[in-house]
Amino acid sequence: MGKVRIYELSKQTGIPSKQLLEEFCKLGVELKSHASCVDEETVALFMQLAKEGKKPVAKPAAGHPVEAVEPPVENKPQGATAVLPATTCIKLSETITVKELAEKLEYKSSVVIKKLMEMGHLVSINQLLNVDIAVALAKGFGIEAQVVSLEEEIPLEEAVDDPEAVPRPPVVTIMGHVDHGKTLLLDAIRQTNVADGESGGITQHIGAYKVKLDKGEVVFLDTPGHAAFTSMRARGAQVTDVVVLVVAADDGVMPQTIEAINHARAANVPILVAVNKIDKPEANPDKVRQELTKYDLISEDWGGQTIFAEVSAKQKIGLDTLLDMLLLEAEMLELKANPNKLARGVIIEAELDKGRGPVATVLVQSGTLRVGDPFVCGICSGRVRALFNDRGNRIKEALPSTPVEVLGLSGVPLAGDTFVVVADERRAHQIAETRQQKEREQTLAGTTRITLEDLHHQIKHGEIKELKVIIKADVQGSIEAVTDALEKLSTTEVKITSIHGSVGGITESDVMLASASNAIVIGFNVRPEPKTIQLAEREKVDINLYTVIYQLVAEVRAAMEGLLEPDYKEVSIGRVEVRQVFSVSRIGKIAGCYVTEGKVNRGDTCRLVRDSVVTYEGNIASLRRFKEDVKEITVGYECGIILENFQDIKQGDTIEVYTQEEIARQLKIND
Ligand code: GDP
């Protein structure tokens, strides 16, 4: 492709060189001087835009002085970058050699090497480059480079249009209320369907197993419950194709049944209902059907779309029908994958084994995984040293929808990390290294999640169109009232949707659901446990606690309008456990306490929490140690506490001691 120098172009067009340099910069082509070259395609585009009287409008290359006059985000014309010629915006893989980069930039390798030397990097033609250096180098040539991750380069969705894709078994997660029979159902299916003669028919616990039937195969994830399901999703991995919702026929729909429905819906995974324990005399499967209609799960024989299977995990009744139904559902979903390419999968579980080193269970999602394949897996890399199936047998290769234990990892990855086979080990290693470095940087910078404080900003910049909330409250009535009030606040700009609501304290599972769905958590008259708070901090999930509905609604509305300026922030001082309660005549109830965190002072503001529900808010009226009035008790000591105007104190209660810290800013709320 031919190139033109700016001063030549200036002569041809009569436009001063300085103006040309500025205009090209707006096109994303950063040029140093009037002696710099521009390729003909860019010139042609520029000329065309000039002829049409349009100003070239592309994102200027970062770092250039023009950046200062870049229009604010909302004024930017949509699809601005679309006018860029292909050569001025290129895509780079997470790892690239000098030679490949030169080809992408359409410059000779020697020119690229020289430029790299000027930047202080002495490299050879086949050397792998760090992506940051590659991006900086491209910028030096006036070319904007975008880095695409390995996962983006090889998207999973391809399978749909892939002519080589063939049907693959469905991957199933079993969810439902505690004690409704999830574990027993998994075990029953495993026991009755293990192929005879294979290692004595005993399956290994590797986090998932495959069931072989005459008509096909089904893969079950071994960790029942929605916690594992959602924490995988929080890492960006959608592994499950179908959720089997277990509901005990003698118990009906319970809180965790609803929670499971909401988790599955948030992930857009179809639900198949298994009505369990039908062997029990008090079993009433129709009652379950009836109750589930409230949640839009209407069985086919009642005119709905949901498949219901009646089973008994204990007596192994109806299991074959359940499996048949799963195969039917899978057929309808047209699940496919191409086995003829490099494998890609997800980590189901991983651990450090004393003898074998890091071991991970990978669910192969597409391609075929073979011994000897080099791979990248989150921030780890390696080469497959050995593969074991769910029966503990050594195998040479694993097809799509196969769970396998993999040996040969450089470290222990996280459940939910993607596992991608690449062509050569050197690249795998380099990508893992770059990711480790990026992760370190990100931990330092922190990630952005939706918060009430930042809501207005995000709405304004079009970053969110929907505010998802999880509502936890002390009683069912409050959930309905809060949901109603919040959903009414929806505007054309942002819709408020409650993705889950239930009675009780804020749990780790709520935080994981919020993290996976980018939602905020609202607690009404309830509190989170300390370990939930820690998880929320780690996952950067915004938890908002209220005791008055009016205040809650006013705050969310203010947040939407950008008027939220809370002037106080709660700072925890200490936590106290009530271990015994004494009644003393004339004084009343004295709580014999133990300080588990921080400290407590006489007169401090506090709240009494019972089973995660706030039962009292007020002050510490009296603080004693061995009958002596004291001002302060610190962590690890026992003390006696009397709460101001409150007698209903009970053993097992928790007292949270806190203070309100003023945040320096103007108060703007004017309701
Ligand atoms: P999970 O908490 O959902 O995993 O429930 P489990 O699988 O641990 O089962 C809870 C209890 O219900 C156990 O005592 C099981 O023996 C019992 N159970 C599970 N399935 C059945 C069933 O089909 N019939 C009867 N009668 N009991 C069952």
Boltz pocket constraint, residues with backbone or C-beta under 6 A from the ligand:
constraints:
  - pocket:
      binder: B
      contacts: [[A, 176], [A, 177], [A, 178], [A, 179], [A, 180], [A, 181], [A, 182], [A, 183], [A, 184], [A, 185], [A, 224], [A, 276], [A, 277], [A, 278], [A, 279], [A, 280], [A, 311], [A, 312], [A, 313], [A, 314], [A, 315]]
      max_distance: 6.0
